Amino acid sequence: MSLAYNPKYPSIPDLRARARKRIPRFAFEYVDGGCNAEINLRRNTEVIREVQLKPYYLRDYGGISLETELFGHRYSAPFGISPIGLQGLIWPEASEILARAAFESNIPFILSTVATASLEKISEITEGQAWFQLYHPVEEELRDDLLQRLEAAGYNVLVILSDVPTFGYRSKEIKNGLAIPPKMTLRNMLQIAGRPSWAIRTLLAGTPEFKTLKPYIPKGMSLRHLGLFMNKTFSGRLNADRVKALRDRWKGKLVIKGVASEEDARKAIEWGLDGIIVSNHGGRQLDAGEAAITPLTAIAKKFGDQLPVMMDSGIRSGPDIANVMASGADFTFLGRSFMYGVGALGREGGQHTINMLKVQLQQVMEQVCCETPRDLRKHLIGREGSGERGQGSGF
C-alpha cells in the first residue's frame, strides 16, 4: 500500500496539537470537549486501548486487504467519517473537504442535519454515496420534506440519532457562548484576531450556517430566536412510533446511531433497522456512561449475525480501529480525528487523515498476520468466543 501523508503529523495527537494552534479556542473546544467533567470522553479511548491482540508469526500469510463490504458496497477500509454539527466552524468548508476526501478514498461520509453544507451539495460531491444523519423533527411535514430531499439527492443510507434526548451539559461551550444561542463575545473576537488564517478563510467562505435547514428557518431570524427555533423544531427522543414511521417511509438502509445497551439493540432489530452504530456521542452526553467498546462487545456477540454492528466514540488511531474490529465491530467511524485533520491541514487534512489511518491499520494487521479486517476478531485475547460470531452475514 502506497499512501501519502504529511510526515510532520504522523498521529492524531499531532494533528490535534496543530489544529489547536490554527483555530480559535472557542472552535477548538467545541470539537475537542465532552460533557460535565469529561470522564467518559477519556474513558472511551482508554478502554479501547486495553484490548490485546494475539499475533501468529509462523502461519501462512497471503497478504492484506483493508476492503470491507457494508450494505452491498465494498469500501476501501473498515472506517468512515462520523457526523459532526457545525463543521464549518472548525474550518471553512470542512464538510465539503471531508466529503470529497471520503468519496475519493471510497469510505463513507455521514452528513449531520446540523452540518454547514447542504445535503444536496454533499450528494453532488459524493455522487450520492454519502450517508445522512437525521435529528428527528417534531413535525411530520418537516420530516417528510427532508426525506423527499434525501431521496431526490440519491441518498441510500439514513442514520437516525438516538442518544441526544437532551443536550449535554458542556461547560466549555457555555463559557465560550457556543451553547444555543451562540454569542460573539469580546473574548471570542480576540481569539479570532489571533488566528488570521482561519479568520480570512472564514470571511471568504461566509459565516457558518445550517445549510440543509436553511429553507425552514425564517429569514432575518436573530441568533437568539434561531436557538429557540431549533429547540422547538427538533426532538431527539425516539420511540417505536417514530422509528416505525421512518421505516415505513424510507426505502433505503435505515441505521440507528447511539445504541449503548443490549435492550436497545434488541428493539432496533424488532423495529426493522438495517444496522446499529454503538456510540455514546463521543462522551458529549453522559459522563457516567460506559466506554462505547464495552456494550459494543456484548451487542456484537449477541446480535452480530442479524445485522451489521458498527461503532464510533473514542477511536483515535489505526490500532484503535483494529481493537474495535477485533472486539466484534463490522465497521467503525471517527469524528474528532477528522476534524483535527482539517483544522490542522485545511484542504489536505481529510485525505491526510484517511491515508495515515490506513497505514497504521495495515501495520497492525501485518504484524499480527491478519489478512482482512473481519479476521481481526480471531486475534482477540481475553474475551472468550467474541471472535466466532457473525462470520457469514454478508452485509
N, C-alpha and C positions, 0 to 999 in steps of 0.2 A: 504494500500500500504506500503510495507516494502522495502525501497530503501536506500542503504548505500552510504554515502558521508562523506568526511572528515570534522568534526565539527569545525576544525580550520579555515576553509574557507567557511562559510555558505552563501556567496553572491558573485556576480560578482565583485564588488569593492574590496573585499578581495582577490580574485584571481588576479585581475589586480595589486594590490599592491605587491603581492608575485611575480608575473611574472616580474614586473619592477626590482626587486632585483636579479632575476636569469638570465636574458638575457641581452646582450649588449644594450646600449642605442640606437644605430642606428637601431637594430632589433625591439626593443620595440616601438620606434617612428614610424617605418614603419607601424605596425599594429594598433597603437593607434591613429594616427593623421588623420586629414582631410585636405581639401584644403584651400588655402588662409588664412583667419582669423579663420577658424574652427567654424564659426557661425552655419552652418547647421548641423555639427556634434553634437553640443549640442542641437540644436532645435529639432532634431529627437526624442530624448528621452524625452525632456521637454514636448512636445505636447502630446506624448503618455500618460504621467502621469497627464495630465489634464482631461482625461477620468474618469467618475464617474460611479460606478455600484450600482444598487439597490438590496438590499438583501430582501428575502421573508422568514421570520423566522417561520411563522406559517403554511406554506403549507406542504402537504405530501411530503416526500423526500425518494426516492427509492434507494439512493446511487449514487456513482460516477463512471464513466468510462472515461478515457482520450483518449480512442481509437478513431481514426479518419480515415475515408475512403477517399482515394485520388487515382484517376486513377486505380481503381479496386483493390488497395492494402489497407489492413487495418493496419495502423500504430499504435504503442502503445501510441502515443502522437501527439498533433497537431503542432509539431515543428520539424525542421530539421536543418542541418548544411549547411550554405551558402558557396559558392565557394570563396576561397581566394588564390591569387597567392603567390608564394614563401613561402609556409607554412613551409618548412624545414629550412628557415632562422630563424624563430621564435623559433622552437625547432626541433632537428633532427628527421626525420621520422614523423613529425606531421600529414601529410596527411594520412599515414598508421594508425597511432594511432586513429585518429578521424573516419576514415572509419570503422575500426574494432569495435570501441565503438558504432557507429551508427548501424552497422549490428547486433551486439549482443543485442542492445536495440530496434531494429525494428523501427528505424526512418530513413528518407532519408539523404544521404550524397551527396552533389554536388561537383564534382571534376572540378577544373578550368583547362582550356587549359594550363595555365602557372603555374600550381602547380608543386611540386617537387616529385611527384610519377607518374608513367606511368598509362595510362588508363587501360592497361592490368592488372597491379598489383592490382589496386583498384577493378577491376571487380573480380579478384580472391579472394580478401579478403571478398568482399560483396556478392559473388556468383551471380553476375550480377544484384544486386539490386541498385547499385549506379546510380546517375544521372550525366550527363556531361554538363558543360557549355562551349559553343563554342565562342571563339573570331573568328570572320568571316575572313577566309583567302582571300587575294586578288585574288589568282589564283584558278580556279575551280578544277584543278588537285589535289591540296593540300586539298581542301575542301572534295572532293570525297574520297580521300585516308583516311582522318580522319573518315569520315562516315563509310567507309568499316571496318576500325579497330573497331569502336564502335559497329557495327552490329555483327562482329565476336566475340567480347568480351561479347556480350549479353546485352548491354545497351538498355533500352526501353524508357527512358525519356531524350530528348535533350533540353537543355536550351540555347537559343541564347541571346546574350548580346546586349542591345540597347543603354545603357546610357554612353558609352565611345567612342563618335565620335572623341574625342581628349583627350590626357592625362591631368588629373587635375594638377593644379599648386600647388605643395605641398612643401612649403619652408623647412620643416624639412628634407624631403628626399633629397632635393637638397643640403642642408648643409652637410648631412651625406654621400653624394656620392651614394645614392640609386636611384637617377634618372638614367634611362638608358643612357649611360653605367655606371654600378656601379664602385665605386672606393674603394680600401682598403687603406685608409689614415692612417697616424701615429695615429691620434686621434681614429679611429676605432679600430686599433690594440691594443691600450692601454685599450679601453673598453672591448675587448675580454679577455685581460690578467686579468681583474678584475672579470671575470665570468668563473672561471676554469671549473666548471661542464659543462656549455654549450660548452666551447671550447673543452674539452676532448670528449664529446659525438658527437660533430660535426666532429671532426677529425676521430673518429671511423666510423661514418656514411658516411663520404665523403662530399665534397663540394656540397651545394645545386645546382641543375641544373634543367632545364625544361625537365623532362624525357619523357613526351609524345611527345615533339617536337624534341627530340634528333636525330631521323632518318633523319630529314630535315635540321639540322644545319651542315654546312660543318665542317669537322674535323679540329682541330687546329685553329679555329676562335678565335681571341682575343676578350676580353670583349668589346672593342670599336666597333669592327665590328659586334659583336653579337647585340648590340643595333641598329645599322643600319639595320641589317638583320630583326630584329623583326618589326621595323617601316615599312620596305618595304614589309614584308610578310603578315601582318595583317592590316585590316582596320575595325575600329569599327563602321563605319556608315552603318546602314541598310536602305534598301529601298524595294519597293514592289517586284522588280525582284529578289533580293537576297532571301527574305523570301519565295516567291512562289517557287523558285528553291529548297530551302530546304524542303518545304512542299511536293513537288512532289517526292523528293528523299528519304526522311526519312519516314519510315512506322510506327515508334513508336509515342509516345506522343511528341508534339512539344510545348515548353513553351517559352515565351518571358519574359526576366527579364530587368527591368529598366523603365517600363511604369510609367508615372507620370502625365498623363492627360487623360481626357475622350476622346479627339480626337484620341490619340494613341491607347487607349483601343478599340475604335470602329474599327480602322484599323486592329488591331490584330485579331478581330473576322472576319472581312471581308476576311482576308488573310488565314483563316483556322487554326489559332492557337488553341491548346487544353487547354491552361492555361496562366495566366498572373501573374507575380510577380511584384507588385508595389514596387519600390525601387528607391532611389537616390544614390546608390552605397555607402551607409553608410556615406554620407556627404563628399565624397572624390572627387567629380567632380564639383559641382555647389554650391557655398556658399550662393547664393541669392535664392536658391530654397525653396519650401515648405518642411515642415516635411513630411515624406513619408505617415504618417497616414492620412493626410488631403486629398490628392487625393484618397487614399485607400477607405475612407468612401464614396465618391461620386461614384467612379468606381464600388464598390461592390453593392451599391444601384441600379445603373443603369443597370449593365451588369452581376450581380452575378447569375442570373438564366440561363445564357447562357454558362458559363464556370467557372471553379474554379478561384477565385481571391485570390492570396496569397500576403504576404508582408514580406520584410526584411528592415533593416535600423533602428537603434536606440533601438532595443529590448535588454534589459539587465537583465530581471528577469522573474519569473513566473507571477507576477502581470502584467508586461508589455505584456506578451503573452495573458493574459486574456483580457486586454484592447483592444488589436488589434483584437482579435477574436470577442469581443463584438461590435467593430466598423464595422464588416462585413466580415473580412477575413475568408476564408475557411481553411487556413493553414498559418504558419509563419516559418521564417528562421532566424537564428542568426549566425553571423560570428565572430566578435571580441570576443564575450563572450566565444566561444570555444577556440579561440587562447589564451586568458588569462588563461583558464583552463589548457591547455597543457603547456604553458610557466611556470605556477606555479607548476604543479604537474607531468609533464612529462607523462609517460605512463598511469598513473592513471587519468590524467586530463580530458580526454574525458568522461569517464564513470562517474566520479565525477560530472561534469557539467550537464550531462543529468539527473542524479538522483536528483540533487539539484533542477533543474528547474521543474522536475515533482512534487516534494514535494511542492514547492512553488505554482505551479499552482493548485494542488489539494486543498491546504489550502484555496485559494481564492474561488474556486468553491464550496467547502463545506460551507464556510462562507456565501455565498450569496444563498445557496440552489439551485445550478445548477448541473444537472446530467450529461450533455455531453458538450464538448467544443462548439458545434454548438448552443447550447441553451444560451450561454453567451450573444448573441445579444439581448435576451429578457430582460436582466438586464441593458441595456444601458440607462443612464439618459441623457436627453438634446438633443437627435438627433432624432427627431420625424420620425418614420417609418423605421429607419435603421434596426430594428430587424425583419422585416417581409419578407425580400427578400430571394430568393434562397432556400426555405425550402425543395424543392423536387428534386434537381438537380441530386442526386445520384452519384456524382463523388467520 
